[in-house]
């Protein structure tokens, strides 16, 4: 069936619509990776977003189910130049096209993705609608991008524990990726995942060795009501934050965040560790960053920077065992250059445990 991508600027792009034929509204963004479409469409950080793939051919290795970051598609829709009807890989169990039909995931195929991405680069991430009837499009009834609390739609509603490792990590779930959990379990951690709004006392009763603030979708300033308890927790336990978790730590200690024009989404973002001078090629997915110059009175120092645009990619605290990164060290999809950062978190928990023993 013929479908249309309508940008909030009024521009229209035509294609073939697969999956759900219902009208979809979201923030249109682009992803630059050549692979990893299965992880992208199931990553909770893409909740509320329409993802344009810059690579022209998507679906060529099918769907295996193993690489999914959550139990269902999270992106509002996908846009691509070409979608293979069949996928060829020894682990493939389904084609992308069939998966879209089964899960009602809208995919608009045959679009001039280069033209769409150029508009996003020029004007920034913006609202967009996918529809089969362009005469019915009405942006005035849609929420403004950045005003929705998307975390409550992806966070768990129950407390659940995984693994039986030596270190107990409580992960606050703002929309965590499965591969983050897998990375912690591989480091001999027991991980208890809790809802994003779990109170301080409940977490204290779990007696964690460390606290982990996960990735997640949307504007971090929609969660300002949680900043007080985030700061209290982070100054009590060794703490690590990724992506949204990183941004929330900055806000909790008095820093600020801002929206990038078109974000970082892909598996090839160069990041430098200012301490070791080492450069990582990283996987990223975010619209917001910690604002440069806002950390002066927070106790945090910038540890990592993005080489392309000099934006803050990670922090470490001067007095507490708190570290955070904007990128994804678990690297799904993407390179595993920076996975050692999880080991640093383990070292912080080990040091804190020794302090308790000898106190």
ZADO-1210 file (C-alpha; in nm, 4 decimals, padded with zeros to 6 digits):
<atoms>
<atom x="00.0000" y="00.0000" z="00.0000" code="UNK" pos="1"/>
<atom x="00.1189" y="00.3522" z="-00.0781" code="UNK" pos="2"/>
<atom x="00.2253" y="00.5499" z="00.2272" code="UNK" pos="3"/>
<atom x="00.3654" y="00.8941" z="00.3019" code="UNK" pos="4"/>
<atom x="00.6101" y="01.0536" z="00.5412" code="UNK" pos="5"/>
<atom x="00.4957" y="01.4063" z="00.6187" code="UNK" pos="6"/>
<atom x="00.7437" y="01.6313" z="00.7996" code="UNK" pos="7"/>
<atom x="00.6261" y="01.9091" z="01.0285" code="UNK" pos="8"/>
<atom x="00.7732" y="02.1488" z="00.7701" code="UNK" pos="9"/>
<atom x="00.5073" y="02.0276" z="00.5247" code="UNK" pos="10"/>
<atom x="00.7400" y="01.8255" z="00.3013" code="UNK" pos="11"/>
<atom x="00.6056" y="01.4905" z="00.1810" code="UNK" pos="12"/>
<atom x="00.7961" y="01.1731" z="00.0866" code="UNK" pos="13"/>
<atom x="00.6217" y="00.8790" z="-00.0780" code="UNK" pos="14"/>
<atom x="00.6874" y="00.5069" z="-00.0375" code="UNK" pos="15"/>
<atom x="00.5341" y="00.1636" z="00.0176" code="UNK" pos="16"/>
<atom x="00.3946" y="00.1042" z="00.3654" code="UNK" pos="17"/>
<atom x="00.4514" y="-00.2358" z="00.5291" code="UNK" pos="18"/>
<atom x="00.3236" y="-00.3523" z="00.8670" code="UNK" pos="19"/>
<atom x="00.0632" y="-00.1378" z="01.0407" code="UNK" pos="20"/>
<atom x="-00.1347" y="00.1011" z="00.8195" code="UNK" pos="21"/>
<atom x="-00.2480" y="00.3177" z="01.1117" code="UNK" pos="22"/>
<atom x="-00.1295" y="00.6794" z="01.1249" code="UNK" pos="23"/>
<atom x="00.1938" y="00.7182" z="01.3238" code="UNK" pos="24"/>
<atom x="00.3318" y="01.0341" z="01.4835" code="UNK" pos="25"/>
<atom x="00.6845" y="01.0636" z="01.6177" code="UNK" pos="26"/>
<atom x="01.0172" y="01.2432" z="01.6101" code="UNK" pos="27"/>
<atom x="01.1968" y="01.1647" z="01.2848" code="UNK" pos="28"/>
<atom x="01.5682" y="01.0846" z="01.3371" code="UNK" pos="29"/>
<atom x="01.8382" y="00.9030" z="01.1400" code="UNK" pos="30"/>
<atom x="02.0684" y="00.6104" z="01.2179" code="UNK" pos="31"/>
<atom x="02.4016" y="00.5781" z="01.0336" code="UNK" pos="32"/>
<atom x="02.4961" y="00.2157" z="01.1061" code="UNK" pos="33"/>
<atom x="02.5312" y="-00.0348" z="00.8212" code="UNK" pos="34"/>
<atom x="02.3931" y="-00.3157" z="01.0379" code="UNK" pos="35"/>
<atom x="02.2094" y="-00.3556" z="01.3667" code="UNK" pos="36"/>
<atom x="01.8545" y="-00.2832" z="01.2515" code="UNK" pos="37"/>
<atom x="01.7140" y="-00.5521" z="01.4823" code="UNK" pos="38"/>
<atom x="01.8742" y="-00.3902" z="01.7870" code="UNK" pos="39"/>
<atom x="01.7684" y="-00.0422" z="01.6752" code="UNK" pos="40"/>
<atom x="01.3997" y="-00.1154" z="01.6309" code="UNK" pos="41"/>
<atom x="01.3780" y="-00.2900" z="01.9712" code="UNK" pos="42"/>
<atom x="01.5902" y="-00.0382" z="02.1677" code="UNK" pos="43"/>
<atom x="01.3640" y="00.1397" z="02.4216" code="UNK" pos="44"/>
<atom x="01.5633" y="00.4603" z="02.3695" code="UNK" pos="45"/>
<atom x="01.3945" y="00.4862" z="02.0280" code="UNK" pos="46"/>
<atom x="01.0477" y="00.4984" z="02.1854" code="UNK" pos="47"/>
<atom x="00.8428" y="00.7696" z="02.0166" code="UNK" pos="48"/>
<atom x="01.0817" y="00.8038" z="01.7231" code="UNK" pos="49"/>
<atom x="01.0563" y="00.7351" z="01.3497" code="UNK" pos="50"/>
<atom x="01.3978" y="00.6005" z="01.2481" code="UNK" pos="51"/>
<atom x="01.5437" y="00.6670" z="00.9029" code="UNK" pos="52"/>
<atom x="01.8235" y="00.4268" z="00.8035" code="UNK" pos="53"/>
<atom x="02.0970" y="00.5955" z="00.6007" code="UNK" pos="54"/>
<atom x="02.2282" y="00.2606" z="00.4744" code="UNK" pos="55"/>
<atom x="02.0248" y="00.1863" z="00.1592" code="UNK" pos="56"/>
<atom x="01.9625" y="-00.1872" z="00.2084" code="UNK" pos="57"/>
<atom x="01.8050" y="-00.3123" z="00.5308" code="UNK" pos="58"/>
<atom x="01.6830" y="-00.6618" z="00.6168" code="UNK" pos="59"/>
<atom x="01.9459" y="-00.8580" z="00.4243" code="UNK" pos="60"/>
<atom x="02.0298" y="-01.0877" z="00.7188" code="UNK" pos="61"/>
<atom x="01.6747" y="-01.1266" z="00.8441" code="UNK" pos="62"/>
<atom x="01.5523" y="-01.1378" z="01.2035" code="UNK" pos="63"/>
<atom x="01.6973" y="-01.3833" z="01.4558" code="UNK" pos="64"/>
<atom x="01.5282" y="-01.2782" z="01.7819" code="UNK" pos="65"/>
<atom x="01.8584" y="-01.3103" z="01.9698" code="UNK" pos="66"/>
<atom x="01.9713" y="-00.9540" z="01.9023" code="UNK" pos="67"/>
<atom x="01.6525" y="-00.7852" z="02.0177" code="UNK" pos="68"/>
<atom x="01.7039" y="-00.5370" z="02.3005" code="UNK" pos="69"/>
<atom x="01.3490" y="-00.5756" z="02.4362" code="UNK" pos="70"/>
<atom x="01.0546" y="-00.8085" z="02.3852" code="UNK" pos="71"/>
<atom x="00.8818" y="-00.5967" z="02.1181" code="UNK" pos="72"/>
<atom x="00.9527" y="-00.3173" z="01.8688" code="UNK" pos="73"/>
<atom x="00.9987" y="00.0186" z="02.0415" code="UNK" pos="74"/>
<atom x="01.0520" y="00.2598" z="01.7520" code="UNK" pos="75"/>
<atom x="00.7306" y="00.4187" z="01.6267" code="UNK" pos="76"/>
<atom x="00.8213" y="00.3335" z="01.2668" code="UNK" pos="77"/>
<atom x="01.1142" y="00.2643" z="01.0334" code="UNK" pos="78"/>
<atom x="01.1986" y="00.4327" z="00.7033" code="UNK" pos="79"/>
<atom x="01.4370" y="00.2816" z="00.4516" code="UNK" pos="80"/>
<atom x="01.5309" y="00.2973" z="00.0865" code="UNK" pos="81"/>
<atom x="01.5110" y="-00.0789" z="00.0356" code="UNK" pos="82"/>
<atom x="01.3879" y="-00.3740" z="00.2433" code="UNK" pos="83"/>
<atom x="01.4807" y="-00.7308" z="00.1510" code="UNK" pos="84"/>
<atom x="01.1852" y="-00.9698" z="00.1390" code="UNK" pos="85"/>
<atom x="01.4087" y="-01.2504" z="00.2665" code="UNK" pos="86"/>
<atom x="01.7062" y="-01.2533" z="00.5001" code="UNK" pos="87"/>
<atom x="02.0040" y="-01.4807" z="00.4515" code="UNK" pos="88"/>
<atom x="02.1827" y="-01.5795" z="00.7726" code="UNK" pos="89"/>
<atom x="02.2176" y="-01.9116" z="00.9531" code="UNK" pos="90"/>
<atom x="02.0445" y="-01.7700" z="01.2639" code="UNK" pos="91"/>
<atom x="01.7617" y="-01.5976" z="01.0774" code="UNK" pos="92"/>
<atom x="01.4111" y="-01.7157" z="01.1669" code="UNK" pos="93"/>
<atom x="01.2062" y="-01.4480" z="00.9927" code="UNK" pos="94"/>
<atom x="01.2297" y="-01.1746" z="00.7319" code="UNK" pos="95"/>
<atom x="01.2099" y="-00.8110" z="00.8341" code="UNK" pos="96"/>
<atom x="00.8995" y="-00.7694" z="00.6195" code="UNK" pos="97"/>
<atom x="00.7202" y="-01.0634" z="00.7855" code="UNK" pos="98"/>
<atom x="00.8317" y="-00.9459" z="01.1300" code="UNK" pos="99"/>
<atom x="00.6813" y="-00.6037" z="01.0609" code="UNK" pos="100"/>
<atom x="00.3486" y="-00.7616" z="00.9623" code="UNK" pos="101"/>
<atom x="00.3420" y="-00.9863" z="01.2706" code="UNK" pos="102"/>
<atom x="00.4259" y="-00.7069" z="01.5158" code="UNK" pos="103"/>
<atom x="00.2352" y="-00.4244" z="01.3390" code="UNK" pos="104"/>
<atom x="00.5565" y="-00.2252" z="01.3025" code="UNK" pos="105"/>
<atom x="00.5133" y="00.0392" z="01.0297" code="UNK" pos="106"/>
<atom x="00.7943" y="00.0372" z="00.7716" code="UNK" pos="107"/>
<atom x="00.7963" y="00.2863" z="00.4868" code="UNK" pos="108"/>
<atom x="01.0068" y="00.1515" z="00.1997" code="UNK" pos="109"/>
<atom x="01.1261" y="00.3102" z="-00.1227" code="UNK" pos="110"/>
<atom x="01.1740" y="00.6557" z="00.0273" code="UNK" pos="111"/>
<atom x="01.4492" y="00.8907" z="-00.0876" code="UNK" pos="112"/>
<atom x="01.6281" y="00.8588" z="00.2452" code="UNK" pos="113"/>
<atom x="01.9153" y="01.0836" z="00.1382" code="UNK" pos="114"/>
<atom x="01.6733" y="01.3713" z="00.0898" code="UNK" pos="115"/>
<atom x="01.5048" y="01.3070" z="00.4266" code="UNK" pos="116"/>
<atom x="01.8367" y="01.2935" z="00.6113" code="UNK" pos="117"/>
<atom x="01.9556" y="01.6146" z="00.4467" code="UNK" pos="118"/>
<atom x="01.6457" y="01.7923" z="00.5755" code="UNK" pos="119"/>
<atom x="01.7033" y="01.6569" z="00.9277" code="UNK" pos="120"/>
<atom x="02.0680" y="01.7677" z="00.9185" code="UNK" pos="121"/>
<atom x="01.9661" y="02.1147" z="00.8041" code="UNK" pos="122"/>
<atom x="01.6648" y="02.1715" z="01.0292" code="UNK" pos="123"/>
<atom x="01.7146" y="01.9213" z="01.3124" code="UNK" pos="124"/>
<atom x="01.5089" y="01.6298" z="01.4442" code="UNK" pos="125"/>
<atom x="01.1424" y="01.7203" z="01.4027" code="UNK" pos="126"/>
<atom x="00.7901" y="01.5895" z="01.4312" code="UNK" pos="127"/>
<atom x="00.6642" y="01.3707" z="01.1467" code="UNK" pos="128"/>
<atom x="00.3617" y="01.1635" z="01.0549" code="UNK" pos="129"/>
<atom x="00.3401" y="00.8428" z="00.8520" code="UNK" pos="130"/>
<atom x="00.0008" y="00.8033" z="00.6881" code="UNK" pos="131"/>
<atom x="-00.1861" y="00.6573" z="00.3941" code="UNK" pos="132"/>
<atom x="-00.3982" y="00.9728" z="00.3647" code="UNK" pos="133"/>
<atom x="-00.2083" y="01.3004" z="00.3486" code="UNK" pos="134"/>
<atom x="-00.5344" y="01.4968" z="00.3581" code="UNK" pos="135"/>
<atom x="-00.5932" y="01.3865" z="00.7184" code="UNK" pos="136"/>
<atom x="-00.2575" y="01.5088" z="00.8546" code="UNK" pos="137"/>
<atom x="-00.2906" y="01.7594" z="01.1410" code="UNK" pos="138"/>
<atom x="00.0147" y="01.8462" z="01.3495" code="UNK" pos="139"/>
<atom x="-00.1809" y="02.0873" z="01.5701" code="UNK" pos="140"/>
<atom x="-00.3297" y="01.7945" z="01.7626" code="UNK" pos="141"/>
<atom x="00.0084" y="01.6297" z="01.8319" code="UNK" pos="142"/>
<atom x="00.2248" y="01.6832" z="02.1416" code="UNK" pos="143"/>
<atom x="00.5337" y="01.8973" z="02.0958" code="UNK" pos="144"/>
<atom x="00.8520" y="01.6920" z="02.0593" code="UNK" pos="145"/>
<atom x="01.0383" y="01.6812" z="02.3916" code="UNK" pos="146"/>
<atom x="00.7280" y="01.7243" z="02.6083" code="UNK" pos="147"/>
<atom x="00.6287" y="01.3584" z="02.6372" code="UNK" pos="148"/>
<atom x="00.7335" y="01.1405" z="02.9320" code="UNK" pos="149"/>
<atom x="00.8337" y="00.8360" z="02.7290" code="UNK" pos="150"/>
<atom x="01.0149" y="00.6607" z="03.0147" code="UNK" pos="151"/>
<atom x="00.6937" y="00.5582" z="03.1869" code="UNK" pos="152"/>
<atom x="00.5957" y="00.3700" z="02.8691" code="UNK" pos="153"/>
<atom x="00.9119" y="00.1534" z="02.8640" code="UNK" pos="154"/>
<atom x="01.0169" y="00.1096" z="03.2271" code="UNK" pos="155"/>
<atom x="00.9362" y="-00.2124" z="03.4098" code="UNK" pos="156"/>
<atom x="00.6510" y="-00.2067" z="03.6587" code="UNK" pos="157"/>
<atom x="00.7957" y="-00.4733" z="03.8889" code="UNK" pos="158"/>
<atom x="01.1189" y="-00.5560" z="04.0675" code="UNK" pos="159"/>
<atom x="01.2995" y="-00.8488" z="03.9102" code="UNK" pos="160"/>
<atom x="01.6387" y="-01.0094" z="03.9840" code="UNK" pos="161"/>
<atom x="01.8711" y="-01.1772" z="03.7315" code="UNK" pos="162"/>
<atom x="02.1798" y="-01.3883" z="03.7942" code="UNK" pos="163"/>
<atom x="02.3578" y="-01.4971" z="04.1108" code="UNK" pos="164"/>
<atom x="02.6866" y="-01.3077" z="04.0897" code="UNK" pos="165"/>
<atom x="02.9140" y="-01.1867" z="04.3649" code="UNK" pos="166"/>
<atom x="02.8238" y="-00.8178" z="04.3240" code="UNK" pos="167"/>
<atom x="02.4670" y="-00.6993" z="04.3584" code="UNK" pos="168"/>
<atom x="02.3761" y="-00.4169" z="04.1189" code="UNK" pos="169"/>
<atom x="02.0423" y="-00.2372" z="04.1326" code="UNK" pos="170"/>
<atom x="01.9580" y="-00.1062" z="03.7872" code="UNK" pos="171"/>
<atom x="01.7041" y="00.1756" z="03.7715" code="UNK" pos="172"/>
<atom x="01.5141" y="00.1063" z="03.4528" code="UNK" pos="173"/>
<atom x="01.4522" y="00.4117" z="03.2374" code="UNK" pos="174"/>
<atom x="01.4267" y="00.1821" z="02.9342" code="UNK" pos="175"/>
<atom x="01.7283" y="-00.0473" z="02.9590" code="UNK" pos="176"/>
<atom x="01.8750" y="-00.2494" z="02.6738" code="UNK" pos="177"/>
<atom x="01.9014" y="-00.6243" z="02.7236" code="UNK" pos="178"/>
<atom x="02.2692" y="-00.6165" z="02.6243" code="UNK" pos="179"/>
<atom x="02.3515" y="-00.3920" z="02.9221" code="UNK" pos="180"/>
<atom x="02.2032" y="-00.6519" z="03.1543" code="UNK" pos="181"/>
<atom x="02.3963" y="-00.9239" z="02.9699" code="UNK" pos="182"/>
<atom x="02.7237" y="-00.7310" z="03.0116" code="UNK" pos="183"/>
<atom x="02.6732" y="-00.6967" z="03.3878" code="UNK" pos="184"/>
<atom x="02.5808" y="-01.0623" z="03.4285" code="UNK" pos="185"/>
<atom x="02.8959" y="-01.1621" z="03.2378" code="UNK" pos="186"/>
<atom x="03.0991" y="-00.9736" z="03.5008" code="UNK" pos="187"/>
<atom x="02.9635" y="-01.1917" z="03.7832" code="UNK" pos="188"/>
<atom x="02.6973" y="-00.9454" z="03.8934" code="UNK" pos="189"/>
<atom x="02.3543" y="-01.0185" z="04.0311" code="UNK" pos="190"/>
<atom x="02.1284" y="-00.7524" z="03.8820" code="UNK" pos="191"/>
<atom x="01.7995" y="-00.6344" z="04.0291" code="UNK" pos="192"/>
<atom x="01.5994" y="-00.4240" z="03.7841" code="UNK" pos="193"/>
<atom x="01.3605" y="-00.1758" z="03.9450" code="UNK" pos="194"/>
<atom x="01.1026" y="00.0708" z="03.8047" code="UNK" pos="195"/>
<atom x="01.2303" y="00.4178" z="03.7191" code="UNK" pos="196"/>
<atom x="01.0441" y="00.5809" z="04.0101" code="UNK" pos="197"/>
<atom x="01.1472" y="00.3349" z="04.2829" code="UNK" pos="198"/>
<atom x="01.2048" y="00.5206" z="04.6111" code="UNK" pos="199"/>
<atom x="01.5293" y="00.5411" z="04.8079" code="UNK" pos="200"/>
<atom x="01.4098" y="00.3216" z="05.0949" code="UNK" pos="201"/>
<atom x="01.3068" y="00.0362" z="04.8662" code="UNK" pos="202"/>
<atom x="01.6481" y="00.0391" z="04.7004" code="UNK" pos="203"/>
<atom x="01.8213" y="00.0489" z="05.0402" code="UNK" pos="204"/>
<atom x="01.6282" y="-00.2630" z="05.1429" code="UNK" pos="205"/>
<atom x="01.7765" y="-00.4434" z="04.8420" code="UNK" pos="206"/>
<atom x="02.1252" y="-00.3798" z="04.9887" code="UNK" pos="207"/>
<atom x="02.3079" y="-00.3187" z="04.6610" code="UNK" pos="208"/>
<atom x="02.6835" y="-00.3000" z="04.6095" code="UNK" pos="209"/>
<atom x="02.6289" y="-00.0540" z="04.3273" code="UNK" pos="210"/>
<atom x="02.3690" y="00.1481" z="04.1454" code="UNK" pos="211"/>
<atom x="02.3194" y="00.1580" z="03.7682" code="UNK" pos="212"/>
<atom x="02.1153" y="00.4246" z="03.5874" code="UNK" pos="213"/>
<atom x="02.0101" y="00.2893" z="03.2491" code="UNK" pos="214"/>
<atom x="01.9563" y="00.4426" z="02.9090" code="UNK" pos="215"/>
<atom x="01.6074" y="00.5471" z="02.8040" code="UNK" pos="216"/>
<atom x="01.4047" y="00.7694" z="02.5720" code="UNK" pos="217"/>
<atom x="01.3090" y="01.1328" z="02.5707" code="UNK" pos="218"/>
<atom x="01.3984" y="01.4580" z="02.7384" code="UNK" pos="219"/>
<atom x="01.5797" y="01.4097" z="03.0736" code="UNK" pos="220"/>
<atom x="01.4119" y="01.7234" z="03.2096" code="UNK" pos="221"/>
<atom x="01.0791" y="01.5405" z="03.2083" code="UNK" pos="222"/>
<atom x="01.2177" y="01.3494" z="03.5100" code="UNK" pos="223"/>
<atom x="01.3230" y="01.6439" z="03.7279" code="UNK" pos="224"/>
<atom x="01.0984" y="01.5181" z="04.0077" code="UNK" pos="225"/>
<atom x="01.3410" y="01.2266" z="04.0511" code="UNK" pos="226"/>
<atom x="01.6631" y="01.4295" z="04.0738" code="UNK" pos="227"/>
<atom x="01.6664" y="01.4570" z="04.4527" code="UNK" pos="228"/>
<atom x="01.6523" y="01.0844" z="04.5104" code="UNK" pos="229"/>
<atom x="01.9000" y="01.0174" z="04.2267" code="UNK" pos="230"/>
<atom x="02.1554" y="01.2415" z="04.3993" code="UNK" pos="231"/>
<atom x="02.0933" y="01.0770" z="04.7363" code="UNK" pos="232"/>
<atom x="02.1393" y="00.7302" z="04.5888" code="UNK" pos="233"/>
<atom x="02.4478" y="00.8255" z="04.3871" code="UNK" pos="234"/>
<atom x="02.6208" y="00.9650" z="04.6945" code="UNK" pos="235"/>
<atom x="02.5432" y="00.6448" z="04.8863" code="UNK" pos="236"/>
<atom x="02.6456" y="00.3708" z="04.6413" code="UNK" pos="237"/>
<atom x="02.9072" y="00.3354" z="04.3648" code="UNK" pos="238"/>
<atom x="02.7123" y="00.4516" z="04.0626" code="UNK" pos="239"/>
<atom x="02.7319" y="00.4231" z="03.6851" code="UNK" pos="240"/>
<atom x="02.5020" y="00.5877" z="03.4288" code="UNK" pos="241"/>
<atom x="02.4622" y="00.5331" z="03.0568" code="UNK" pos="242"/>
<atom x="02.2993" y="00.7744" z="02.8111" code="UNK" pos="243"/>
<atom x="01.9817" y="00.9047" z="02.9827" code="UNK" pos="244"/>
<atom x="02.1289" y="00.7869" z="03.3138" code="UNK" pos="245"/>
<atom x="02.4367" y="01.0009" z="03.2425" code="UNK" pos="246"/>
<atom x="02.2220" y="01.3063" z="03.1714" code="UNK" pos="247"/>
<atom x="02.0143" y="01.2567" z="03.4864" code="UNK" pos="248"/>
<atom x="02.3274" y="01.2384" z="03.7024" code="UNK" pos="249"/>
<atom x="02.4437" y="01.5718" z="03.5632" code="UNK" pos="250"/>
<atom x="02.1046" y="01.7306" z="03.6317" code="UNK" pos="251"/>
<atom x="02.0863" y="01.5813" z="03.9816" code="UNK" pos="252"/>
<atom x="02.4133" y="01.7483" z="04.0833" code="UNK" pos="253"/>
<atom x="02.3230" y="02.0877" z="03.9366" code="UNK" pos="254"/>
<atom x="02.4391" y="02.0551" z="03.5760" code="UNK" pos="255"/>
<atom x="02.2319" y="02.1209" z="03.2663" code="UNK" pos="256"/>
<atom x="02.1343" y="01.9433" z="02.9452" code="UNK" pos="257"/>
<atom x="02.0448" y="02.0609" z="02.5969" code="UNK" pos="258"/>
<atom x="01.9117" y="01.9119" z="02.2740" code="UNK" pos="259"/>
<atom x="02.1437" y="01.8521" z="01.9813" code="UNK" pos="260"/>
<atom x="02.0222" y="01.9592" z="01.6406" code="UNK" pos="261"/>
<atom x="02.0084" y="01.6029" z="01.5074" code="UNK" pos="262"/>
<atom x="02.1616" y="01.3842" z="01.7769" code="UNK" pos="263"/>
<atom x="02.4149" y="01.1028" z="01.7610" code="UNK" pos="264"/>
<atom x="02.2772" y="00.7720" z="01.6328" code="UNK" pos="265"/>
<atom x="02.5085" y="00.5134" z="01.4866" code="UNK" pos="266"/>
<atom x="02.7998" y="00.2820" z="01.5543" code="UNK" pos="267"/>
<atom x="03.0912" y="00.5005" z="01.4482" code="UNK" pos="268"/>
<atom x="03.1120" y="00.7975" z="01.6886" code="UNK" pos="269"/>
<atom x="03.4744" y="00.8744" z="01.7930" code="UNK" pos="270"/>
<atom x="03.5179" y="00.9486" z="02.1638" code="UNK" pos="271"/>
<atom x="03.8361" y="01.0369" z="02.3511" code="UNK" pos="272"/>
<atom x="03.9159" y="00.9550" z="02.7117" code="UNK" pos="273"/>
<atom x="04.0753" y="01.2765" z="02.8385" code="UNK" pos="274"/>
<atom x="04.2588" y="01.0877" z="03.1148" code="UNK" pos="275"/>
<atom x="04.4279" y="00.8181" z="02.9056" code="UNK" pos="276"/>
<atom x="04.4052" y="00.9979" z="02.5669" code="UNK" pos="277"/>
<atom x="04.2703" y="00.6749" z="02.4227" code="UNK" pos="278"/>
<atom x="04.0132" y="00.7047" z="02.1417" code="UNK" pos="279"/>
<atom x="03.7139" y="00.4721" z="02.1216" code="UNK" pos="280"/>
<atom x="03.4807" y="00.4171" z="01.8292" code="UNK" pos="281"/>
<atom x="03.1420" y="00.4028" z="01.9997" code="UNK" pos="282"/>
<atom x="02.7787" y="00.3129" z="01.9546" code="UNK" pos="283"/>
<atom x="02.5371" y="00.5951" z="02.0377" code="UNK" pos="284"/>
<atom x="02.1677" y="00.6801" z="02.0373" code="UNK" pos="285"/>
<atom x="02.0620" y="01.0120" z="02.1896" code="UNK" pos="286"/>
<atom x="01.9191" y="01.3571" z="02.1217" code="UNK" pos="287"/>
<atom x="02.0261" y="01.5305" z="02.4439" code="UNK" pos="288"/>
<atom x="02.3701" y="01.6006" z="02.5900" code="UNK" pos="289"/>
<atom x="02.5147" y="01.7461" z="02.9076" code="UNK" pos="290"/>
<atom x="02.5648" y="02.1147" z="02.8417" code="UNK" pos="291"/>
<atom x="02.9259" y="02.2210" z="02.8117" code="UNK" pos="292"/>
<atom x="03.0271" y="02.4523" z="03.0961" code="UNK" pos="293"/>
<atom x="02.7428" y="02.3450" z="03.3268" code="UNK" pos="294"/>
<atom x="02.9528" y="02.1111" z="03.5441" code="UNK" pos="295"/>
<atom x="03.1560" y="02.3826" z="03.7211" code="UNK" pos="296"/>
<atom x="02.9829" y="02.3525" z="04.0614" code="UNK" pos="297"/>
<atom x="02.8688" y="01.9901" z="04.0403" code="UNK" pos="298"/>
<atom x="03.1785" y="01.8034" z="04.1528" code="UNK" pos="299"/>
<atom x="03.1928" y="01.6323" z="03.8141" code="UNK" pos="300"/>
<atom x="03.4731" y="01.6678" z="03.5647" code="UNK" pos="301"/>
<atom x="03.4480" y="01.5821" z="03.1967" code="UNK" pos="302"/>
<atom x="03.6144" y="01.2448" z="03.1331" code="UNK" pos="303"/>
<atom x="03.5156" y="01.1775" z="02.7712" code="UNK" pos="304"/>
<atom x="03.4506" y="01.4060" z="02.4737" code="UNK" pos="305"/>
<atom x="03.3097" y="01.3525" z="02.1259" code="UNK" pos="306"/>
<atom x="03.5872" y="01.4226" z="01.8761" code="UNK" pos="307"/>
<atom x="03.3445" y="01.5339" z="01.6053" code="UNK" pos="308"/>
<atom x="03.1635" y="01.8095" z="01.7950" code="UNK" pos="309"/>
<atom x="03.3458" y="01.8292" z="02.1324" code="UNK" pos="310"/>
<atom x="03.0259" y="01.7468" z="02.3249" code="UNK" pos="311"/>
<atom x="03.0551" y="01.5861" z="02.6697" code="UNK" pos="312"/>
<atom x="03.0527" y="01.2055" z="02.6433" code="UNK" pos="313"/>
<atom x="03.1174" y="01.1092" z="03.0028" code="UNK" pos="314"/>
<atom x="03.1901" y="01.2326" z="03.3547" code="UNK" pos="315"/>
<atom x="03.3607" y="01.1243" z="03.6737" code="UNK" pos="316"/>
<atom x="03.3006" y="01.2723" z="04.0174" code="UNK" pos="317"/>
<atom x="03.5833" y="01.4217" z="04.2182" code="UNK" pos="318"/>
<atom x="03.4671" y="01.2886" z="04.5577" code="UNK" pos="319"/>
<atom x="03.2273" y="00.9976" z="04.4971" code="UNK" pos="320"/>
<atom x="03.2679" y="00.6750" z="04.2948" code="UNK" pos="321"/>
<atom x="03.0330" y="00.7965" z="04.0209" code="UNK" pos="322"/>
<atom x="03.1023" y="00.7577" z="03.6500" code="UNK" pos="323"/>
<atom x="02.8826" y="00.8092" z="03.3510" code="UNK" pos="324"/>
<atom x="02.9015" y="00.7831" z="02.9724" code="UNK" pos="325"/>
<atom x="02.6802" y="00.9153" z="02.6971" code="UNK" pos="326"/>
<atom x="02.7741" y="00.6303" z="02.4616" code="UNK" pos="327"/>
<atom x="02.6993" y="00.2566" z="02.4900" code="UNK" pos="328"/>
<atom x="02.9925" y="00.0408" z="02.6055" code="UNK" pos="329"/>
<atom x="02.7816" y="-00.2749" z="02.5633" code="UNK" pos="330"/>
<atom x="02.7938" y="-00.1978" z="02.1890" code="UNK" pos="331"/>
<atom x="02.4828" y="-00.3586" z="02.0424" code="UNK" pos="332"/>
<atom x="02.5006" y="-00.2711" z="01.7624" code="UNK" pos="333"/>
<atom x="02.8527" y="-00.1412" z="01.7254" code="UNK" pos="334"/>
<atom x="03.2184" y="-00.1884" z="01.8231" code="UNK" pos="335"/>
<atom x="03.3214" y="-00.3176" z="02.1651" code="UNK" pos="336"/>
<atom x="03.6142" y="-00.0779" z="02.2114" code="UNK" pos="337"/>
<atom x="03.4816" y="00.0662" z="02.5378" code="UNK" pos="338"/>
<atom x="03.3420" y="-00.2390" z="02.7171" code="UNK" pos="339"/>
<atom x="03.6205" y="-00.2049" z="02.9761" code="UNK" pos="340"/>
<atom x="03.4135" y="00.0748" z="03.1329" code="UNK" pos="341"/>
<atom x="03.1927" y="-00.1916" z="03.2919" code="UNK" pos="342"/>
<atom x="03.5056" y="-00.3370" z="03.4528" code="UNK" pos="343"/>
<atom x="03.5835" y="00.0064" z="03.6014" code="UNK" pos="344"/>
<atom x="03.2391" y="00.0060" z="03.7634" code="UNK" pos="345"/>
<atom x="03.3169" y="-00.3347" z="03.9122" code="UNK" pos="346"/>
<atom x="03.6422" y="-00.1929" z="04.0535" code="UNK" pos="347"/>
<atom x="03.4481" y="00.0903" z="04.2191" code="UNK" pos="348"/>
<atom x="03.2137" y="-00.1588" z="04.3850" code="UNK" pos="349"/>
<atom x="03.5071" y="-00.3707" z="04.5003" code="UNK" pos="350"/>
<atom x="03.6827" y="-00.0680" z="04.6515" code="UNK" pos="351"/>
<atom x="03.3678" y="00.0374" z="04.8352" code="UNK" pos="352"/>
<atom x="03.3278" y="-00.3140" z="04.9733" code="UNK" pos="353"/>
<atom x="03.6870" y="-00.3072" z="05.1063" code="UNK" pos="354"/>
<atom x="03.6165" y="00.0268" z="05.2726" code="UNK" pos="355"/>
<atom x="03.3241" y="-00.1292" z="05.4589" code="UNK" pos="356"/>
<atom x="03.5369" y="-00.4236" z="05.5727" code="UNK" pos="357"/>
<atom x="03.8151" y="-00.2077" z="05.7126" code="UNK" pos="358"/>
<atom x="03.5969" y="00.0747" z="05.8467" code="UNK" pos="359"/>
</atoms>
